[in-house]
């Protein structure tokens, strides 16, 4: 089975042109969408549905920087061990603790400005992580990129928590 990049005629790499991905996805969906197979046999309908599902999954994976980075690591033999590997560098763990404390303080004080500062710090950390992941993937340093991807997963998850804190303040 061809990989997600090949499905859309793209080179497997982190830096992609989203407009090219969007166009390739629309073109592929135009050929395999189940609506095109209304008069087809049940077997042809099933195959069309499988292709459409695969195209959707591949598109969602490549469109998301986090999912794309994870996928590239996995394509190159790096098991991210998301369920079993929870080790992180000490500096990153200390940063996590600092963010958590700042979030709790902002929540407790219902301090919108403090919450915005936590969000800003997370945005900066996410941007830095993505830049580092891109550089590592470009250098074919997939194991190191995998470690950064795991850190980015935490940042993304924590950003969701910050988003929920904003919602709670606005309610």
C-alpha positions as CSV (number, residue, x, y, z in Angstrom):
1,X,0.0,0.0,0.0
2,X,1.4,3.4,-0.9
3,X,2.0,5.9,1.8
4,X,-0.1,9.1,2.3
5,X,2.4,11.3,0.4
6,X,2.5,9.0,-2.6
7,X,-1.3,8.9,-2.6
8,X,-1.3,12.7,-3.4
9,X,1.8,12.6,-5.6
10,X,3.9,14.4,-3.0
11,X,7.4,13.9,-1.7
12,X,7.6,12.6,1.9
13,X,8.8,15.5,3.9
14,X,7.6,17.8,6.7
15,X,7.5,21.0,4.7
16,X,4.5,20.8,2.3
17,X,2.5,23.2,0.4
18,X,-1.0,23.0,1.9
19,X,-2.6,24.4,-1.3
20,X,-1.0,21.5,-3.3
21,X,-2.3,19.0,-0.8
22,X,-5.8,20.5,-0.9
23,X,-5.8,20.4,-4.7
24,X,-4.6,16.8,-4.8
25,X,-7.2,15.8,-2.2
26,X,-10.0,17.4,-4.2
27,X,-8.9,15.8,-7.4
28,X,-8.7,12.3,-5.7
29,X,-12.0,12.8,-4.0
30,X,-13.5,13.8,-7.4
31,X,-12.5,10.4,-8.7
32,X,-13.3,8.1,-5.8
33,X,-16.3,9.8,-4.0
34,X,-19.0,7.3,-3.4
35,X,-21.6,9.5,-5.2
36,X,-19.8,8.8,-8.4
37,X,-20.6,5.1,-8.0
38,X,-24.4,5.2,-7.4
39,X,-25.1,2.9,-10.4
40,X,-22.1,0.7,-9.8
41,X,-22.0,-2.8,-8.4
42,X,-21.9,-3.4,-4.6
43,X,-18.2,-4.4,-4.9
44,X,-17.3,-1.2,-6.8
45,X,-19.2,0.9,-4.3
46,X,-17.3,-0.8,-1.4
47,X,-13.9,-0.1,-3.2
48,X,-14.9,3.5,-3.8
49,X,-15.9,3.9,-0.1
50,X,-12.5,2.4,0.9
51,X,-10.6,4.8,-1.3
52,X,-12.6,7.8,-0.1
53,X,-12.0,6.8,3.5
54,X,-8.3,6.3,2.8
55,X,-8.1,9.7,1.1
56,X,-9.8,11.4,4.0
57,X,-7.5,9.8,6.5
58,X,-4.4,10.6,4.5
59,X,-5.5,14.2,4.0
60,X,-6.2,14.7,7.7
61,X,-2.8,13.2,8.6
62,X,-0.8,15.4,6.2
63,X,-2.7,18.6,6.8
64,X,-1.9,18.6,10.6
65,X,1.7,19.4,11.4
66,X,1.7,17.2,14.4
67,X,0.1,14.2,12.6
68,X,2.4,14.7,9.6
69,X,5.5,14.7,11.8
70,X,4.3,11.6,13.7
71,X,3.6,9.9,10.4
72,X,7.0,10.7,8.9
73,X,8.7,9.3,12.0
74,X,6.6,6.1,11.8
75,X,7.3,5.8,8.0
76,X,11.0,5.9,8.9
77,X,10.8,3.2,11.6
78,X,10.5,5.3,14.7
79,X,7.9,4.0,17.2
80,X,6.8,7.0,19.1
81,X,5.7,4.8,22.0
82,X,3.0,7.2,23.0
83,X,1.3,4.8,25.3
84,X,4.5,3.4,27.0
85,X,7.2,6.0,26.6
86,X,6.5,8.9,29.0
87,X,10.1,10.0,29.6
88,X,10.9,13.6,28.8
89,X,14.0,15.8,29.2
90,X,14.2,17.4,32.6
91,X,14.1,20.9,31.2
92,X,10.8,20.1,29.4
93,X,9.3,18.6,32.6
94,X,10.2,21.7,34.5
95,X,8.6,23.9,31.8
96,X,5.5,21.7,32.0
97,X,5.3,22.3,35.8
98,X,5.7,26.0,35.4
99,X,2.9,26.2,32.8
100,X,0.6,24.1,35.0
101,X,1.3,26.4,38.0
102,X,0.6,29.5,35.8
103,X,-2.6,27.9,34.5
104,X,-3.9,27.0,37.9
105,X,-3.1,30.5,39.3
106,X,-4.8,32.2,36.3
107,X,-7.9,29.9,36.7
108,X,-8.1,30.4,40.4
109,X,-7.8,34.2,40.1
110,X,-10.0,34.2,37.0
111,X,-7.2,36.3,35.4
112,X,-7.8,36.6,31.7
113,X,-4.5,38.4,31.1
114,X,-2.5,35.7,32.9
115,X,-4.3,33.1,30.9
116,X,-3.4,34.9,27.7
117,X,0.2,34.9,28.8
118,X,0.1,31.1,29.3
119,X,-1.4,30.8,25.8
120,X,1.2,33.0,24.3
121,X,4.0,31.0,26.0
122,X,2.5,27.8,24.6
123,X,2.2,29.3,21.1
124,X,5.9,30.3,21.2
125,X,6.9,26.8,22.4
126,X,4.7,25.1,19.7
127,X,6.3,27.3,17.0
128,X,9.8,26.4,18.3
129,X,9.0,22.7,18.5
130,X,7.6,22.7,15.0
131,X,10.8,24.4,13.7
132,X,13.0,22.0,15.5
133,X,11.0,19.0,14.3
134,X,11.2,20.3,10.7
135,X,14.9,20.7,10.9
136,X,15.4,17.2,12.4
137,X,13.2,15.6,9.8
138,X,15.0,17.4,7.0
139,X,18.3,16.0,8.4
140,X,16.8,12.5,8.6
141,X,17.2,12.5,12.4
142,X,14.0,10.6,12.9
143,X,14.6,9.4,16.5
144,X,15.3,12.9,17.7
145,X,12.4,14.2,15.8
146,X,10.2,11.6,17.5
147,X,11.2,12.9,20.9
148,X,10.2,16.4,19.9
149,X,6.9,15.1,18.4
150,X,6.1,13.6,21.8
151,X,6.8,16.9,23.5
152,X,4.6,18.7,20.9
153,X,1.8,16.2,21.7
154,X,2.0,17.4,25.3
155,X,2.0,21.1,24.2
156,X,-1.0,20.5,22.0
157,X,-2.9,18.7,24.8
158,X,-2.1,21.4,27.3
159,X,-3.2,24.1,24.8
160,X,-6.6,22.3,24.7
161,X,-6.7,22.6,28.5
162,X,-5.9,26.3,28.3
163,X,-8.7,26.7,25.7
164,X,-11.1,25.1,28.1
165,X,-9.9,27.5,30.8
166,X,-10.8,30.4,28.5
167,X,-14.2,28.9,27.9
168,X,-14.8,28.6,31.6
169,X,-13.9,32.2,32.2
170,X,-16.1,33.4,29.5
171,X,-19.1,31.3,30.7
